[in-house]
């Protein structure tokens, strides 16, 4: 019996080691991340599939045996990206269940784009392609009951020890984020640190101090490994985008918008392209204390009047502080004939009483109108669901898309309305 168990353990460790090695060779960035996470057997009493506490990857032997070799690579990379993207430190006050689902949606979609093969039961949605966990979170219905492929216990979650694991239907495993010392295996080598019996209970959730320490550690580690992979030409564009956002504050759209508009309102010399009325020469000029802001409202019918008014109320509070003169326009398939509406810095932004719309969406007319008017705003804000044809060429002024929904934009800055 002991010989059989020893043989089975050796077989599983060989499978795990080979999967990790394949990732190191074929996808060096993901493989390098896993090298910092020792693999440790865990008791089925608390670990249904795989687990991580941001210091190690734990695994249920039955689950690893059930996975194909390709699916095992996916799961190992899945756990590593939870650590690399610091999901354990980014939840804030968000609902725990929705946040866990958002993190899995972000990681799984990214690994699919990397060409890895997912096991059954993982959360996938093509509409979330390219989005971060923060951007996905508001798109998940508040009452949705979603089971992640892994159990995220970096928070104080209920025990799942009594939940059965059925590998014949779909993966019902969970990943654990607890608290062991980073990079200090107790026994054995880096890949398999211990020969002790697997613990019968899950690691405790991270304390605030542990969370902050690991957040700094993984940001530094991930940035360094990403830079090495980038220099070797081995880092894909989707990974570059997500890694590039590490360390940046994940703020609500109101704060992000305020930051961008504040930057546009700075009093400094400007080399921006002048209006046609000023001639074709580009000369340094002292930027005015008043900024020119163009706002376009998508009135195609997918956004309701109360949502438009709520948006304008937020911008109105900002524009008074920034001394912004607002030119408001509306568009569905065509520009609204009643527009534009002009608001001086001291005037409150309000939704026009008669605002027709409800047709198809076309984003080209507002940009054509700005071009024909012969002026270039400091910033153009477009409030939309981002579903429609865009101009092929990006304009020579900053554009911020405030997007309600899941659609992406081809250029400009996208801010998720959450």
Secondary structure, DSSP 8 states (H G I E B T S, - for coil): -HHHHHHHHHHHHHHHHHHHHHHHHHSHHHHHHHHTSEEEE--TTT-SSEEE-SSEEEE-HHHHHHS-HHHHHHHHHHHHHHHHTTGGG--TTS-HHHHHHHHHHHHHHHHHHTT----TT----GGGTT--HHHHHTTS-TT-----SS---SS-----TTS---TTTS-----------TT--SSS-SSB---S---SS------HHHHHHHHHHHHHHHHHHHHHHHHTT---HHHHHHHHTTTS----HHHHHHHHHHHHT--SEE-----GGG-S----EE--SSEEEEEEEE-SSSS-HHHHHHHHHHHHHHHHHHTEEEEEEEESSSB-TT--EEE-TTS-----S-----S--BSHHHHHHHHHHT---SEEEEEE---SB--SS--SSEEEEEESSS---SSSEEEE--
